[in-house]
């Protein structure tokens, strides 16, 4: 099926949308875990942030921004097609529009982040400095192992499927939620990325004091909580659909979904607890 549609731009857009969605969700889970380290004190959190100052992670930061931007823009295209089927005849023009807006937006943002990587900051880690703070690596590694056990079955050739609106029940509510939350997340996530990764030096200035000051106001706690809940809900439902696409046997499907819900539930609870109980030390 994949090779049959390999020359169709919409097929590649579907594949890239799915891959970026899985990648963003994996990063979200890991990012919540390592951000929760702020609750364990200044030294541990700042040591973890040193990893994000490393050039390898800075390149990943640029790729993450591109993945979020494409996923959001293409998601808007999908939503338009879902709620206005008559626009299907303009699908190629819409794909071109997504590509144009993506490159116009992504190129300057990537240049800014690349420049920040070159200039670094007071806590910048060079290529030659060993990253020996194992306590900062441990949450990321443990979360990545748990997540991989859930998502390994999705490594498969893509399947071409039309987006069909469910008739009712849980499937309809989930179908509507992932689209409504997707629109809201475009503003919340991109706003978060601009604040944390683009303006005023980006991640170079992010440390314990920066986050503590940010969480000292009810507005930012509410903003981050809304971002946490919507992003987790959107990601879990999207990953559920991916798993259902590729796992058809009842027992493996039950195991995969149980792992997904368990990991996501624990990470969501951890993020919410730290968000509302954190007090600067």
C-alpha positions, 0 to 999 in steps of 0.5 A, spaced: 500 500 500 505 504 501 509 503 495 502 504 491 501 511 493 509 513 494 508 519 489 502 522 492 504 528 496 498 527 500 501 520 502 507 523 504 504 529 508 500 523 512 506 519 513 510 525 516 504 528 520 504 521 523 511 521 525 511 528 527 506 526 532 509 520 535 515 524 536 512 530 539 508 525 544 515 521 546 518 528 547 512 531 551 512 525 556 520 525 557 520 533 557 515 533 563 519 527 567 525 531 566 522 538 568 519 535 574 526 535 577 525 542 579 521 539 585 528 536 587 532 542 588 536 547 584 542 543 583 539 537 580 535 541 575 540 546 573 545 539 571 539 537 567 538 543 563 546 543 562 544 537 557 539 541 553 545 546 552 549 541 549 549 542 541 546 535 540 540 537 544 540 544 541 540 541 534 534 537 536 531 543 539 530 546 532 528 539 529 522 539 535 520 546 533 520 544 525 516 538 527 511 542 531 510 547 526 509 542 521 504 538 525 500 544 527 499 546 520 498 540 516 493 538 522 489 545 520 489 542 513 486 536 515 481 539 520 478 544 514 478 537 509 474 534 515 469 539 516 468 542 509 469 536 504 468 540 498 475 543 499 478 536 497 479 538 490 484 543 493 488 538 497 494 539 492 494 547 493 493 546 500 499 542 501 503 547 497 500 552 502 502 548 508 509 547 505 510 555 504 507 557 510 512 552 514 518 554 510 517 562 511 516 561 519 521 555 520 527 558 516 528 564 520 526 561 527 531 555 525 536 561 524 535 564 531 536 558 534 542 556 531 545 563 532 543 562 540 547 555 539 553 558 537 553 564 542 551 559 547 551 562 554 554 562 561 552 555 562 553 552 555 556 545 555 562 544 549 562 538 545 568 536 549 566 536 556 563 530 558 556 529 560 557 525 567 551 528 571 547 521 571 542 523 575 539 528 570 540 523 565 536 517 569 529 520 568 530 521 561 533 514 559 527 510 564 522 514 561 524 513 554 525 505 555 518 505 558 515 509 552 519 505 547 515 499 549 509 502 547 511 505 541 515 499 538 509 496 534 508 502 530 514 502 526 511 499 520 509 501 513 504 506 513 496 505 511 492 509 507 486 511 510 481 516 509 479 520 515 471 518 517 467 522 522 464 517 527 457 516 528 457 517 535 459 515 542 466 515 545 469 515 538 466 521 536 467 525 542 475 523 541 474 525 534 472 532 536 477 533 541 483 531 538 481 537 532 479 542 537 485 541 542 489 541 536 487 548 534 488 550 541 495 547 542 497 551 535 497 557 540 499 554 546 505 550 544 507 555 539 507 560 544 511 556 549 516 554 544 517 562 542 517 564 549 522 558 551 526 557 545 526 563 541 526 570 545 531 573 549 536 568 548 532 562 548 534 556 552 540 559 554 537 563 559 533 557 562 535 555 569 532 553 576 531 561 577 527 562 571 522 557 571 521 558 579 520 566 577 515 563 571 511 559 576 510 564 581 504 567 578 497 564 577 497 566 570 503 561 568 501 555 572 494 556 569 497 556 562 502 550 563 496 546 566 492 547 560 498 546 555 499 539 559 492 537 559 491 538 552 497 536 550 497 529 553 489 528 551 491 530 544 497 525 544 494 519 548 488 519 543 493 520 537 497 514 539 491 510 541 489 511 534 496 509 531 496 503 536 489 501 533 492 501 526 497 497 527 496 492 533 489 487 531 490 481 536 486 483 542 491 481 547 497 485 544 492 491 543 490 490 550 497 490 553 499 496 548 493 500 550 494 499 558 501 501 557 500 507 554 494 509 559 499 507 565 505 511 562 501 517 560 497 517 567 503 517 571 506 522 567 500 527 567 499 526 575 507 527 576 506 534 571 500 536 575 503 535 582 509 539 581 506 544 577 501 546 583 505 544 589 512 547 587 515 552 592 522 555 590 527 553 595 
